[in-house]
Amino acid sequence: MEYPDPQMRNLEYVLYIILSVYVFKAFDTLFTVLSYNDYDHHLIPETFLPIGITIFILYLVLMYVTFSLFLFRKEHIGAYDFESLNEKIDPWP
């Protein structure tokens, strides 16, 4: 079994943060699209709903791809074994 290097581990941790941004933006977009009827007295373009729904679906796709990446890494490389990582990295050769 190969052990992942620290750069890959750090990249995955950054992707967890980015995933939280995707989730926030998806909920924000969904809230905006669902509040469409609250602004009947405003002039809203006809493309508001199609573009809003498309953006929401694209955020869902981004979340799916990110989760798939996590599962793909775990399938092919395995779980992070921090004990082994610390043993393999020798700062004083």
C-alpha positions in Angstrom: 0.0 0.0 0.0 1.3 3.4 -0.9 1.1 6.1 1.6 0.0 9.6 0.4 2.5 12.4 0.7 1.8 15.4 2.9 1.1 17.6 -0.1 -1.8 15.4 -1.2 -3.1 15.3 2.4 -3.0 19.1 2.7 -4.7 19.5 -0.7 -7.5 17.2 0.4 -7.9 19.3 3.6 -8.1 22.5 1.4 -10.8 20.7 -0.7 -12.9 20.2 2.5 -12.8 23.9 3.0 -13.7 24.6 -0.6 -16.5 22.0 -0.4 -18.0 24.0 2.5 -18.0 27.1 0.3 -19.8 25.1 -2.4 -22.5 24.0 0.1 -22.9 27.6 1.3 -23.2 29.0 -2.2 -25.6 26.3 -3.3 -27.9 27.1 -0.4 -27.5 30.8 -1.1 -28.5 30.3 -4.7 -31.4 28.1 -3.8 -32.6 30.7 -1.3 -32.4 33.4 -4.0 -34.2 31.3 -6.6 -37.0 30.3 -4.2 -37.5 34.0 -3.2 -38.4 34.8 -6.8 -42.1 35.2 -5.9 -41.4 37.7 -3.1 -40.4 40.3 -5.7 -43.4 40.4 -8.0 -43.4 44.2 -8.1 -39.8 44.4 -9.3 -38.7 44.0 -12.9 -37.0 40.7 -13.1 -35.7 39.2 -16.4 -37.2 36.1 -17.9 -33.8 34.4 -17.6 -33.6 34.7 -13.8 -35.1 31.2 -13.0 -33.3 29.2 -15.8 -29.9 30.8 -14.9 -30.5 30.4 -11.1 -31.5 26.7 -11.5 -28.5 26.1 -13.8 -26.1 27.7 -11.3 -27.7 25.6 -8.5 -27.3 22.4 -10.5 -23.7 23.3 -11.3 -22.9 23.7 -7.6 -24.5 20.3 -7.0 -22.2 18.9 -9.7 -19.2 20.5 -8.1 -20.1 18.9 -4.8 -20.6 15.5 -6.4 -17.2 15.7 -8.2 -15.5 16.7 -4.9 -17.1 13.8 -3.0 -16.1 11.5 -5.8 -12.6 12.7 -5.6 -12.5 11.9 -1.9 -13.9 8.4 -2.5 -11.5 7.8 -5.4 -8.5 8.8 -3.3 -9.6 6.6 -0.4 -10.3 3.6 -2.7 -6.9 3.8 -4.5 -4.6 5.0 -1.8 -6.3 4.1 1.4 -6.9 5.9 4.7 -4.3 8.3 6.0 -2.0 6.5 8.5 -0.5 9.4 10.4 1.9 7.1 12.4 3.4 5.8 9.1 3.6 9.3 7.6 5.6 10.6 10.6 8.0 7.6 10.3 8.5 8.0 6.6 9.4 11.7 6.8 12.9 12.1 8.1 13.8 15.8 8.3 17.4 14.9 9.4 18.8 12.4 6.8 
